[in-house]
Amino acid sequence: MKIFISIFASVAAAGLLTGCSDKSSPKTAADTNAPPGYLGTLVDAKKSADKKIDVAYLNQAVQMFNVQESRYPKSLAELTPNYVAKIPEAPIGFKIDYDPVKGEVKVVPQ
């Protein structure tokens, strides 16, 4: 019985060790089955989502400022440090546009 257990353990260990090695070359975008332009679309979607998150965060801070101060801030700088720790950087090629009359924050192309 001890021989059977040691043979079984040896075979199992050998199977695990050979199954864990990855000697294949890394996959590239050309190796995937994704349709053309799919990966570029994903990158664009992430950039768009990043812009919207920043705007939503700032718009929420502007609304909180308005509730507590009964007015919109004159500039986004008034939001620091009580409402936001710092004003986020705009994505490359864009700028943060603030309308103090409407209390709206937008990310617009430069």
NUMAR-89547 format. One record per residue (C-alpha): residue number from 1; chain; x, y, z. Coordinates in nm, 3 decimals, decimal comma. Layout:
// NUMAR-89547
NUM | A | X | Y | Z
...
// end
This chain:
// NUMAR-89547
1 | A | 0,000 | 0,000 | 0,000
2 | A | 0,289 | 0,239 | 0,079
3 | A | 0,430 | 0,183 | -0,271
4 | A | 0,094 | 0,267 | -0,430
5 | A | 0,064 | 0,590 | -0,226
6 | A | 0,421 | 0,698 | -0,310
7 | A | 0,370 | 0,625 | -0,682
8 | A | 0,038 | 0,811 | -0,679
9 | A | 0,198 | 1,110 | -0,499
10 | A | 0,487 | 1,114 | -0,749
11 | A | 0,254 | 1,107 | -1,048
12 | A | 0,033 | 1,379 | -0,899
13 | A | 0,335 | 1,600 | -0,822
14 | A | 0,475 | 1,551 | -1,172
15 | A | 0,137 | 1,637 | -1,324
16 | A | 0,107 | 1,954 | -1,119
17 | A | 0,460 | 2,068 | -1,199
18 | A | 0,425 | 2,014 | -1,574
19 | A | 0,082 | 2,177 | -1,581
20 | A | 0,206 | 2,491 | -1,404
21 | A | 0,480 | 2,585 | -1,646
22 | A | 0,389 | 2,837 | -1,912
23 | A | 0,631 | 2,812 | -2,200
24 | A | 0,401 | 2,970 | -2,457
25 | A | 0,478 | 3,314 | -2,593
26 | A | 0,280 | 3,607 | -2,454
27 | A | -0,035 | 3,694 | -2,645
28 | A | -0,058 | 4,015 | -2,837
29 | A | -0,361 | 4,204 | -2,964
30 | A | -0,318 | 4,032 | -3,300
31 | A | -0,345 | 3,687 | -3,133
32 | A | -0,686 | 3,752 | -2,981
33 | A | -1,016 | 3,678 | -3,145
34 | A | -1,137 | 4,033 | -3,078
35 | A | -1,293 | 4,217 | -3,372
36 | A | -1,086 | 4,494 | -3,530
37 | A | -1,097 | 4,817 | -3,334
38 | A | -1,231 | 4,649 | -3,020
39 | A | -0,925 | 4,715 | -2,805
40 | A | -0,911 | 5,080 | -2,916
41 | A | -1,278 | 5,115 | -2,827
42 | A | -1,208 | 4,979 | -2,479
43 | A | -0,930 | 5,232 | -2,427
44 | A | -1,156 | 5,516 | -2,544
45 | A | -1,433 | 5,397 | -2,311
46 | A | -1,197 | 5,398 | -2,014
47 | A | -1,082 | 5,753 | -2,094
48 | A | -1,444 | 5,865 | -2,122
49 | A | -1,534 | 5,696 | -1,793
50 | A | -1,240 | 5,863 | -1,619
51 | A | -1,360 | 6,204 | -1,738
52 | A | -1,715 | 6,142 | -1,618
53 | A | -1,603 | 6,022 | -1,276
54 | A | -1,400 | 6,337 | -1,220
55 | A | -1,691 | 6,557 | -1,329
56 | A | -1,941 | 6,371 | -1,109
57 | A | -1,711 | 6,406 | -0,809
58 | A | -1,667 | 6,779 | -0,864
59 | A | -2,037 | 6,839 | -0,936
60 | A | -2,124 | 6,665 | -0,610
61 | A | -1,877 | 6,886 | -0,423
62 | A | -2,027 | 7,199 | -0,587
63 | A | -2,376 | 7,092 | -0,479
64 | A | -2,261 | 7,028 | -0,122
65 | A | -2,097 | 7,373 | -0,119
66 | A | -2,423 | 7,526 | -0,245
67 | A | -2,628 | 7,358 | 0,028
68 | A | -2,398 | 7,472 | 0,306
69 | A | -2,306 | 7,820 | 0,177
70 | A | -2,633 | 7,906 | -0,008
71 | A | -2,438 | 7,996 | -0,321
72 | A | -2,221 | 7,835 | -0,583
73 | A | -1,844 | 7,872 | -0,545
74 | A | -1,687 | 8,150 | -0,753
75 | A | -1,416 | 7,909 | -0,860
76 | A | -1,329 | 7,545 | -0,804
77 | A | -1,049 | 7,657 | -0,572
78 | A | -1,314 | 7,742 | -0,311
79 | A | -1,393 | 7,371 | -0,282
80 | A | -1,055 | 7,292 | -0,128
81 | A | -0,989 | 7,172 | 0,140
82 | A | -1,338 | 7,141 | 0,292
83 | A | -1,518 | 6,967 | 0,002
84 | A | -1,236 | 6,809 | -0,200
85 | A | -0,875 | 6,745 | -0,104
86 | A | -0,752 | 6,887 | -0,434
87 | A | -0,887 | 6,968 | -0,778
88 | A | -0,809 | 6,670 | -1,006
89 | A | -0,601 | 6,704 | -1,320
90 | A | -0,791 | 6,703 | -1,647
91 | A | -0,708 | 6,422 | -1,890
92 | A | -0,454 | 6,506 | -2,159
93 | A | -0,610 | 6,720 | -2,430
94 | A | -0,898 | 6,833 | -2,207
95 | A | -0,963 | 7,101 | -1,949
96 | A | -1,203 | 7,135 | -1,658
97 | A | -1,462 | 7,404 | -1,729
98 | A | -1,665 | 7,548 | -1,441
99 | A | -1,972 | 7,771 | -1,479
100 | A | -2,023 | 7,957 | -1,147
101 | A | -2,369 | 8,083 | -1,252
102 | A | -2,515 | 7,734 | -1,311
103 | A | -2,279 | 7,550 | -1,075
104 | A | -2,182 | 7,302 | -1,347
105 | A | -1,847 | 7,135 | -1,399
106 | A | -1,761 | 6,987 | -1,740
107 | A | -1,456 | 6,836 | -1,901
108 | A | -1,415 | 6,990 | -2,247
109 | A | -1,153 | 6,957 | -2,522
110 | A | -0,888 | 7,225 | -2,519
// end
